[in-house]
Amino acid sequence: MNAEAGKPVAERPLTAKGRATRARVLKVAADLMFEHGAATTSIDDVKRAAKVSASQVGYYFGDKQSLVRAVIEYQAQALIEGQRPLLERLDSFEALHAWRDHIVAMRMERQYVGGCPVGSLASELADSSPALREDIAAAFLRWREPIRAGLAAMRDRGELRPEADPEALSMALLAAVEGGTLLAQTLREVAPLEAVMDAVLAHVRSLA
């Protein structure tokens, strides 16, 4: 057996070409799982779509669960990167409303199809594996952190009252995005997402 193949996946050295191939396979896997679901996307499906061998998929990712975990990380990172630079300074009412407008615009651009990539994985996988649920939970908390940090900065500057709770408010905003996105996807209109985000932001403003 190849000595490198016997190492844990994270410890296997990759050339520049190998890193590029791994990134391509991961994107293909993420796209397939977003469109068809993680459970019904097989290693063979990924292999065929990415035009690589099963041994390459195994070398880069190990087994199916490890591939799914890599997809969760990929989707979480893509979700956060897609909201930069807005997420980096959510520390004013103007910034919060600009972020709200960006979320709404993204839904409209996608014509409400597909939902949230991390939320979709959560609805499918959260009860299937403790490890996958923990990965998805960590992804949501990573997304929530800049929201919490911005609200905390507003409170520290006195722009929100001392009783304002950044932990609870940031979780409410995240839940508003996820729930509103699901309803927008189902009803094929943006109004539910706008309504719930506006309601939570109005509550935040009431704490000024």
CYANA upper distance limits for C-alpha pairs under 8 A (distance plus 0.5 A):
  1 MET  CA      5 ALA  CA      7.75
  1 MET  CA      6 GLY  CA      7.84
  2 ASN  CA      6 GLY  CA      7.19
  3 ALA  CA      7 LYS  CA      7.57
  4 GLU  CA     12 ARG  CA      6.50
  4 GLU  CA     13 PRO  CA      8.22
  5 ALA  CA      9 VAL  CA      8.44
  5 ALA  CA     12 ARG  CA      7.74
  5 ALA  CA     59 TYR  CA      6.78
  7 LYS  CA     11 GLU  CA      6.71
  7 LYS  CA     12 ARG  CA      6.61
  8 PRO  CA     12 ARG  CA      7.12
  9 VAL  CA     59 TYR  CA      7.31
  9 VAL  CA     60 TYR  CA      6.84
  9 VAL  CA     61 PHE  CA      6.68
  9 VAL  CA     62 GLY  CA      6.78
 14 LEU  CA     18 GLY  CA      5.61
 14 LEU  CA     19 ARG  CA      6.29
 15 THR  CA     19 ARG  CA      6.61
 16 ALA  CA     20 ALA  CA      6.74
 17 LYS  CA     21 THR  CA      6.65
 18 GLY  CA     22 ARG  CA      6.55
 19 ARG  CA     23 ALA  CA      6.61
 20 ALA  CA     24 ARG  CA      6.70
 21 THR  CA     25 VAL  CA      6.65
 22 ARG  CA     26 LEU  CA      6.57
 22 ARG  CA     60 TYR  CA      6.67
 23 ALA  CA     27 LYS  CA      6.72
 24 ARG  CA     28 VAL  CA      6.73
 24 ARG  CA     50 ALA  CA      7.61
 25 VAL  CA     29 ALA  CA      6.61
 25 VAL  CA     46 VAL  CA      7.68
 25 VAL  CA     47 LYS  CA      8.44
 25 VAL  CA     50 ALA  CA      6.08
 25 VAL  CA     57 VAL  CA      8.01
 26 LEU  CA     30 ALA  CA      6.56
 26 LEU  CA     67 LEU  CA      8.38
 26 LEU  CA     70 ALA  CA      7.93
 26 LEU  CA     71 VAL  CA      7.12
 26 LEU  CA     74 TYR  CA      8.20
 27 LYS  CA     31 ASP  CA      6.60
 27 LYS  CA     71 VAL  CA      8.46
 27 LYS  CA     74 TYR  CA      8.42
 28 VAL  CA     32 LEU  CA      6.64
 28 VAL  CA     46 VAL  CA      7.10
 28 VAL  CA     49 ALA  CA      7.32
 28 VAL  CA     50 ALA  CA      6.63
 29 ALA  CA     33 MET  CA      6.56
 29 ALA  CA     41 THR  CA      8.47
 29 ALA  CA     46 VAL  CA      6.09
 29 ALA  CA     71 VAL  CA      7.52
 30 ALA  CA     34 PHE  CA      6.52
 30 ALA  CA     71 VAL  CA      5.89
 30 ALA  CA     74 TYR  CA      8.00
 30 ALA  CA     75 GLN  CA      7.72
 31 ASP  CA     35 GLU  CA      6.67
 32 LEU  CA     36 HIS  CA      6.29
 32 LEU  CA     37 GLY  CA      7.68
 32 LEU  CA     38 ALA  CA      8.33
 32 LEU  CA     41 THR  CA      7.10
 32 LEU  CA     46 VAL  CA      8.01
 33 MET  CA     37 GLY  CA      4.86
 33 MET  CA     38 ALA  CA      5.03
 33 MET  CA     39 ALA  CA      8.40
 33 MET  CA     40 THR  CA      8.33
 33 MET  CA     41 THR  CA      6.45
 34 PHE  CA     38 ALA  CA      7.85
 34 PHE  CA    114 GLY  CA      7.89
 34 PHE  CA    117 PRO  CA      6.83
 34 PHE  CA    120 SER  CA      7.82
 34 PHE  CA    121 LEU  CA      8.26
 35 GLU  CA    114 GLY  CA      7.84
 36 HIS  CA     40 THR  CA      7.04
 36 HIS  CA     41 THR  CA      7.10
 37 GLY  CA     41 THR  CA      6.78
 37 GLY  CA    121 LEU  CA      8.18
 37 GLY  CA    124 GLU  CA      8.04
 38 ALA  CA     68 VAL  CA      7.51
 38 ALA  CA    121 LEU  CA      7.87
 38 ALA  CA    124 GLU  CA      8.18
 41 THR  CA     45 ASP  CA      6.63
 41 THR  CA     46 VAL  CA      7.85
 42 SER  CA     46 VAL  CA      7.00
 42 SER  CA     64 LYS  CA      8.23
 43 ILE  CA     47 LYS  CA      6.53
 43 ILE  CA     54 ALA  CA      7.57
 43 ILE  CA     57 VAL  CA      8.03
 43 ILE  CA     64 LYS  CA      7.25
 44 ASP  CA     48 ARG  CA      6.57
 44 ASP  CA     54 ALA  CA      7.47
 45 ASP  CA     49 ALA  CA      6.65
 46 VAL  CA     50 ALA  CA      6.37
 47 LYS  CA     51 LYS  CA      6.19
 47 LYS  CA     52 VAL  CA      5.63
 47 LYS  CA     53 SER  CA      6.29
 47 LYS  CA     54 ALA  CA      6.42
 47 LYS  CA     57 VAL  CA      7.45
 48 ARG  CA     52 VAL  CA      7.22
 48 ARG  CA     53 SER  CA      8.48
 52 VAL  CA     56 GLN  CA      6.90
 52 VAL  CA     57 VAL  CA      7.78
 53 SER  CA     57 VAL  CA      7.11
 54 ALA  CA     58 GLY  CA      6.67
 55 SER  CA     59 TYR  CA      6.49
 56 GLN  CA     60 TYR  CA      6.67
 57 VAL  CA     61 PHE  CA      6.38
 57 VAL  CA     62 GLY  CA      7.60
 58 GLY  CA     62 GLY  CA      4.85
 58 GLY  CA     63 ASP  CA      6.71
 61 PHE  CA     66 SER  CA      6.43
 61 PHE  CA     67 LEU  CA      5.83
 61 PHE  CA     70 ALA  CA      8.18
 62 GLY  CA     66 SER  CA      6.49
 62 GLY  CA     67 LEU  CA      7.46
 63 ASP  CA     67 LEU  CA      6.89
 64 LYS  CA     68 VAL  CA      6.75
 65 GLN  CA     69 ARG  CA      6.69
 66 SER  CA     70 ALA  CA      6.72
 67 LEU  CA     71 VAL  CA      6.75
 68 VAL  CA     72 ILE  CA      6.76
 69 ARG  CA     73 GLU  CA      6.91
 69 ARG  CA    132 LEU  CA      7.01
 69 ARG  CA    135 ASP  CA      7.50
 70 ALA  CA     74 TYR  CA      6.61
 71 VAL  CA     75 GLN  CA      6.52
 72 ILE  CA     76 ALA  CA      6.59
 72 ILE  CA    118 VAL  CA      7.35
 72 ILE  CA    121 LEU  CA      7.94
 72 ILE  CA    135 ASP  CA      7.52
 72 ILE  CA    136 ILE  CA      7.09
 72 ILE  CA    139 ALA  CA      8.10
 73 GLU  CA     77 GLN  CA      6.64
 73 GLU  CA    135 ASP  CA      8.18
 73 GLU  CA    139 ALA  CA      7.61
 74 TYR  CA     78 ALA  CA      6.61
 75 GLN  CA     79 LEU  CA      6.46
 75 GLN  CA    117 PRO  CA      6.80
 75 GLN  CA    118 VAL  CA      6.68
 76 ALA  CA     80 ILE  CA      6.82
 76 ALA  CA    118 VAL  CA      6.83
 76 ALA  CA    139 ALA  CA      5.99
 76 ALA  CA    140 PHE  CA      8.20
 76 ALA  CA    143 TRP  CA      8.20
 77 GLN  CA     81 GLU  CA      6.51
 78 ALA  CA     82 GLY  CA      6.43
 79 LEU  CA     83 GLN  CA      7.29
 79 LEU  CA    117 PRO  CA      8.29
 79 LEU  CA    118 VAL  CA      8.43
 80 ILE  CA     84 ARG  CA      7.26
 80 ILE  CA     87 LEU  CA      8.19
 80 ILE  CA    143 TRP  CA      6.80
 83 GLN  CA     87 LEU  CA      6.42
 83 GLN  CA     99 TRP  CA      8.23
 83 GLN  CA    102 HIS  CA      8.15
 84 ARG  CA     88 GLU  CA      7.03
 85 PRO  CA     89 ARG  CA      8.02
 86 LEU  CA     90 LEU  CA      7.13
 86 LEU  CA     95 ALA  CA      7.56
 86 LEU  CA     98 ALA  CA      8.02
 86 LEU  CA     99 TRP  CA      6.47
 87 LEU  CA     99 TRP  CA      7.91
 87 LEU  CA    146 PRO  CA      6.40
 87 LEU  CA    147 ILE  CA      7.47
 88 GLU  CA    146 PRO  CA      6.95
 89 ARG  CA     95 ALA  CA      7.56
 89 ARG  CA    146 PRO  CA      8.07
 89 ARG  CA    150 GLY  CA      6.65
 90 LEU  CA     95 ALA  CA      5.71
 90 LEU  CA     96 LEU  CA      6.06
 90 LEU  CA     99 TRP  CA      8.29
 90 LEU  CA    146 PRO  CA      7.52
 90 LEU  CA    147 ILE  CA      6.57
 90 LEU  CA    149 ALA  CA      8.17
 90 LEU  CA    150 GLY  CA      4.99
 90 LEU  CA    151 LEU  CA      7.56
 91 ASP  CA     95 ALA  CA      7.00
 91 ASP  CA     96 LEU  CA      7.81
 91 ASP  CA    149 ALA  CA      8.16
 91 ASP  CA    150 GLY  CA      4.48
 91 ASP  CA    151 LEU  CA      6.28
 91 ASP  CA    152 ALA  CA      8.38
 91 ASP  CA    153 ALA  CA      6.49
 91 ASP  CA    154 MET  CA      6.08
 92 SER  CA     96 LEU  CA      6.74
 92 SER  CA    150 GLY  CA      7.92
 92 SER  CA    151 LEU  CA      8.34
 92 SER  CA    154 MET  CA      7.08
 93 PHE  CA     97 HIS  CA      6.71
 93 PHE  CA    205 ARG  CA      7.92
 94 GLU  CA     98 ALA  CA      6.66
 95 ALA  CA     99 TRP  CA      6.66
 96 LEU  CA    100 ARG  CA      6.70
 96 LEU  CA    201 LEU  CA      8.29
 97 HIS  CA    101 ASP  CA      6.66
 97 HIS  CA    201 LEU  CA      8.33
 98 ALA  CA    102 HIS  CA      6.73
 99 TRP  CA    103 ILE  CA      6.76
100 ARG  CA    104 VAL  CA      6.80
100 ARG  CA    197 MET  CA      7.43
101 ASP  CA    105 ALA  CA      6.53
102 HIS  CA    106 MET  CA      6.68
103 ILE  CA    107 ARG  CA      7.03
103 ILE  CA    177 VAL  CA      8.35
104 VAL  CA    108 MET  CA      6.89
104 VAL  CA    190 VAL  CA      7.48
104 VAL  CA    193 LEU  CA      7.48
104 VAL  CA    194 GLU  CA      7.30
105 ALA  CA    109 GLU  CA      6.57
106 MET  CA    110 ARG  CA      6.82
107 ARG  CA    111 GLN  CA      6.73
107 ARG  CA    112 TYR  CA      5.79
107 ARG  CA    113 VAL  CA      8.50
107 ARG  CA    181 THR  CA      7.95
107 ARG  CA    184 ALA  CA      8.38
107 ARG  CA    190 VAL  CA      7.72
108 MET  CA    112 TYR  CA      6.56
108 MET  CA    190 VAL  CA      7.35
110 ARG  CA    114 GLY  CA      8.49
111 GLN  CA    188 ARG  CA      7.83
112 TYR  CA    181 THR  CA      8.41
112 TYR  CA    184 ALA  CA      6.58
112 TYR  CA    185 GLN  CA      5.11
112 TYR  CA    186 THR  CA      8.43
112 TYR  CA    188 ARG  CA      6.14
112 TYR  CA    189 GLU  CA      7.53
112 TYR  CA    190 VAL  CA      8.19
113 VAL  CA    185 GLN  CA      6.33
113 VAL  CA    188 ARG  CA      8.40
114 GLY  CA    185 GLN  CA      7.47
115 GLY  CA    119 GLY  CA      7.81
115 GLY  CA    120 SER  CA      7.15
115 GLY  CA    181 THR  CA      6.58
115 GLY  CA    182 LEU  CA      6.56
115 GLY  CA    185 GLN  CA      6.33
116 CYS  CA    120 SER  CA      6.36
116 CYS  CA    178 GLU  CA      7.63
116 CYS  CA    181 THR  CA      7.34
116 CYS  CA    182 LEU  CA      8.24
117 PRO  CA    121 LEU  CA      6.94
118 VAL  CA    122 ALA  CA      6.69
118 VAL  CA    136 ILE  CA      7.58
118 VAL  CA    139 ALA  CA      8.15
118 VAL  CA    140 PHE  CA      8.34
119 GLY  CA    123 SER  CA      6.72
119 GLY  CA    178 GLU  CA      7.34
120 SER  CA    124 GLU  CA      6.93
121 LEU  CA    125 LEU  CA      6.27
121 LEU  CA    126 ALA  CA      8.11
121 LEU  CA    136 ILE  CA      8.14
122 ALA  CA    126 ALA  CA      5.52
122 ALA  CA    133 ARG  CA      7.70
122 ALA  CA    136 ILE  CA      6.77
124 GLU  CA    128 SER  CA      8.34
125 LEU  CA    129 SER  CA      7.33
125 LEU  CA    132 LEU  CA      7.15
125 LEU  CA    133 ARG  CA      7.21
126 ALA  CA    130 PRO  CA      7.93
126 ALA  CA    132 LEU  CA      6.97
126 ALA  CA    133 ARG  CA      4.89
126 ALA  CA    136 ILE  CA      7.91
127 ASP  CA    133 ARG  CA      7.39
128 SER  CA    132 LEU  CA      8.08
128 SER  CA    133 ARG  CA      8.27
129 SER  CA    133 ARG  CA      6.65
130 PRO  CA    134 GLU  CA      6.61
131 ALA  CA    135 ASP  CA      6.76
132 LEU  CA    136 ILE  CA      6.69
133 ARG  CA    137 ALA  CA      6.52
134 GLU  CA    138 ALA  CA      6.55
135 ASP  CA    139 ALA  CA      6.74
136 ILE  CA    140 PHE  CA      6.87
137 ALA  CA    141 LEU  CA      6.76
138 ALA  CA    142 ARG  CA      6.61
139 ALA  CA    143 TRP  CA      6.89
140 PHE  CA    144 ARG  CA      6.64
141 LEU  CA    145 GLU  CA      6.54
142 ARG  CA    146 PRO  CA      8.24
143 TRP  CA    147 ILE  CA      8.07
144 ARG  CA    148 ARG  CA      6.68
144 ARG  CA    170 SER  CA      6.70
144 ARG  CA    171 MET  CA      7.25
144 ARG  CA    174 LEU  CA      6.97
145 GLU  CA    149 ALA  CA      6.51
145 GLU  CA    170 SER  CA      8.41
146 PRO  CA    150 GLY  CA      6.55
147 ILE  CA    151 LEU  CA      6.85
147 ILE  CA    170 SER  CA      6.04
148 ARG  CA    152 ALA  CA      6.54
148 ARG  CA    166 PRO  CA      5.66
148 ARG  CA    167 GLU  CA      6.43
148 ARG  CA    169 LEU  CA      8.01
148 ARG  CA    170 SER  CA      5.52
149 ALA  CA    153 ALA  CA      6.67
149 ALA  CA    166 PRO  CA      7.99
150 GLY  CA    154 MET  CA      6.89
151 LEU  CA    155 ARG  CA      6.80
151 LEU  CA    166 PRO  CA      5.87
151 LEU  CA    169 LEU  CA      8.41
151 LEU  CA    170 SER  CA      7.98
152 ALA  CA    156 ASP  CA      6.57
152 ALA  CA    165 ASP  CA      8.45
152 ALA  CA    166 PRO  CA      5.95
153 ALA  CA    157 ARG  CA      6.69
154 MET  CA    158 GLY  CA      6.83
154 MET  CA    159 GLU  CA      5.57
154 MET  CA    160 LEU  CA      6.27
155 ARG  CA    159 GLU  CA      6.02
155 ARG  CA    160 LEU  CA      4.91
155 ARG  CA    161 ARG  CA      6.74
155 ARG  CA    162 PRO  CA      6.88
155 ARG  CA    164 ALA  CA      7.53
156 ASP  CA    160 LEU  CA      8.29
158 GLY  CA    162 PRO  CA      8.04
159 GLU  CA    208 ALA  CA      6.12
160 LEU  CA    164 ALA  CA      6.79
160 LEU  CA    207 LEU  CA      6.03
160 LEU  CA    208 ALA  CA      4.83
161 ARG  CA    207 LEU  CA      6.23
161 ARG  CA    208 ALA  CA      6.36
164 ALA  CA    169 LEU  CA      8.30
164 ALA  CA    207 LEU  CA      6.91
165 ASP  CA    169 LEU  CA      6.53
166 PRO  CA    170 SER  CA      6.23
167 GLU  CA    171 MET  CA      6.76
168 ALA  CA    172 ALA  CA      6.63
169 LEU  CA    173 LEU  CA      6.73
169 LEU  CA    204 VAL  CA      7.76
170 SER  CA    174 LEU  CA      6.69
171 MET  CA    175 ALA  CA      6.54
172 ALA  CA    176 ALA  CA      6.53
172 ALA  CA    200 VAL  CA      7.44
173 LEU  CA    177 VAL  CA      6.80
173 LEU  CA    197 MET  CA      7.26
173 LEU  CA    200 VAL  CA      6.82
173 LEU  CA    201 LEU  CA      8.22
174 LEU  CA    178 GLU  CA      6.80
175 ALA  CA    179 GLY  CA      6.37
176 ALA  CA    180 GLY  CA      6.12
176 ALA  CA    193 LEU  CA      7.85
176 ALA  CA    196 VAL  CA      6.13
176 ALA  CA    197 MET  CA      6.12
176 ALA  CA    200 VAL  CA      7.88
177 VAL  CA    181 THR  CA      6.33
177 VAL  CA    193 LEU  CA      7.18
177 VAL  CA    196 VAL  CA      8.29
177 VAL  CA    197 MET  CA      7.17
178 GLU  CA    182 LEU  CA      6.79
179 GLY  CA    183 LEU  CA      6.86
179 GLY  CA    193 LEU  CA      8.06
180 GLY  CA    184 ALA  CA      6.50
180 GLY  CA    192 PRO  CA      5.84
180 GLY  CA    193 LEU  CA      4.34
180 GLY  CA    194 GLU  CA      7.95
180 GLY  CA    195 ALA  CA      8.48
180 GLY  CA    196 VAL  CA      6.80
180 GLY  CA    197 MET  CA      8.10
181 THR  CA    185 GLN  CA      6.54
181 THR  CA    192 PRO  CA      8.29
181 THR  CA    193 LEU  CA      6.29
182 LEU  CA    186 THR  CA      6.69
183 LEU  CA    187 LEU  CA      6.35
183 LEU  CA    188 ARG  CA      8.38
183 LEU  CA    192 PRO  CA      6.63
183 LEU  CA    193 LEU  CA      7.71
184 ALA  CA    188 ARG  CA      5.80
184 ALA  CA    189 GLU  CA      5.60
184 ALA  CA    190 VAL  CA      5.71
184 ALA  CA    191 ALA  CA      7.58
184 ALA  CA    192 PRO  CA      6.39
184 ALA  CA    193 LEU  CA      6.66
185 GLN  CA    189 GLU  CA      7.74
190 VAL  CA    194 GLU  CA      6.81
191 ALA  CA    195 ALA  CA      6.44
192 PRO  CA    196 VAL  CA      6.72
193 LEU  CA    197 MET  CA      6.63
194 GLU  CA    198 ASP  CA      6.40
195 ALA  CA    199 ALA  CA      6.61
196 VAL  CA    200 VAL  CA      6.83
197 MET  CA    201 LEU  CA      6.58
198 ASP  CA    202 ALA  CA      6.42
199 ALA  CA    203 HIS  CA      6.86
200 VAL  CA    204 VAL  CA      6.83
201 LEU  CA    205 ARG  CA      6.66
202 ALA  CA    206 SER  CA      6.67
203 HIS  CA    207 LEU  CA      7.29
204 VAL  CA    208 ALA  CA      7.70
